[in-house]
């Protein structure tokens, strides 16, 4: 499995089964559909943005840390995201996930 395929599969696991559909829209930008029939459209838009940003964080960390396996990076991102699962304001979750993951990656490099 390629690193990109592994990251995409891991993102699908993070955001739940049957909720992720990574496609490219007419503009060429990635669009992640994350709606269930019971969710409001506003809720779906917030999750869409967050999931897309988390996917970008995974890709960025994988590029910046080629010495660490993509699955290890995904596990670190999982832990970081789980720590922020109860956050009421979701706007900064991807940024905070990235920062927490970078701190953990830096700590693991010095061991």
C-alpha positions in Angstrom: 0.0 0.0 0.0 1.4 3.4 -0.9 1.9 6.1 1.7 -0.9 8.2 0.1 -3.3 5.2 0.1 -2.5 4.4 3.7 -3.1 8.0 4.8 -6.4 8.1 2.9 -7.5 4.8 4.5 -6.4 6.1 8.0 -8.3 9.3 7.6 -11.4 7.3 6.7 -10.9 5.4 9.9 -10.5 8.6 11.9 -13.7 10.2 10.7 -15.8 7.1 10.7 -17.1 4.4 8.3 -19.2 5.4 5.3 -18.6 9.1 6.0 -15.5 9.8 4.0 -15.5 10.3 0.2 -12.3 12.0 -0.9 -12.8 13.4 -4.4 -11.5 16.3 -6.4 -14.1 18.9 -7.4 -14.2 20.9 -10.6 -11.7 23.4 -9.3 -9.2 20.5 -8.6 -9.5 21.1 -4.8 -10.0 18.1 -2.5 -13.6 17.8 -1.3 -14.4 15.4 1.5 -18.1 14.6 1.9 -18.9 13.9 5.5 -22.7 13.9 5.9 -25.1 11.5 7.3 -28.8 12.0 6.6 -29.4 12.9 10.3 -26.8 15.7 10.3 -27.5 19.3 9.5 -25.7 20.9 6.4 -23.8 23.3 8.7 -22.5 20.4 10.8 -21.4 18.6 7.6 -19.5 21.7 6.4 -17.6 22.0 9.7 -16.6 18.3 9.6 -15.7 18.5 6.0 -13.3 21.3 6.6 -11.8 19.6 9.7 -11.4 16.2 8.0 -9.7 17.8 4.9 -7.3 19.7 7.2 -6.5 16.6 9.2 -5.7 14.8 6.0 -3.4 17.7 5.0 -1.7 17.4 8.4 -1.1 13.7 7.9 0.4 14.4 4.5 2.5 17.2 5.7 3.9 15.3 8.7 4.7 12.3 6.5 6.6 14.5 4.1 8.5 16.2 6.9 9.3 13.0 8.8 10.2 10.4 6.1 12.2 8.5 8.7 9.0 7.7 10.6 6.4 5.3 9.1 3.1 6.7 7.9 1.3 4.3 10.3 3.2 5.6 13.3 2.5 9.2 12.3 -1.2 8.3 11.9 -1.2 6.8 15.4 0.3 10.0 16.8 -2.3 12.1 14.9 -5.0 9.7 16.3 -3.9 10.4 19.9 -3.7 14.1 19.3 -7.2 14.2 17.8 -8.6 12.0 20.5 -7.2 14.4 23.1 -9.2 17.2 21.5 -12.4 15.1 20.8 -14.4 17.1 23.4 -13.5 20.5 22.1 -16.6 22.6 21.7 -14.9 25.1 19.3 -13.7 23.0 16.4 -12.1 25.7 14.2 -8.6 25.2 15.7 -8.6 21.4 16.1 -6.5 20.6 13.0 -3.9 23.2 14.0 -3.8 21.9 17.6 -3.6 18.3 16.3 -0.6 19.3 14.2 1.2 21.1 17.0 0.6 18.1 19.4 1.8 15.7 16.8 4.9 17.7 16.1 5.8 17.9 19.8 5.4 14.1 20.1 7.5 13.5 16.9 10.2 15.8 18.2 10.3 14.0 21.5 10.5 10.6 19.8 13.4 11.8 17.7 15.5 12.7 20.8 15.0 9.3 22.5 
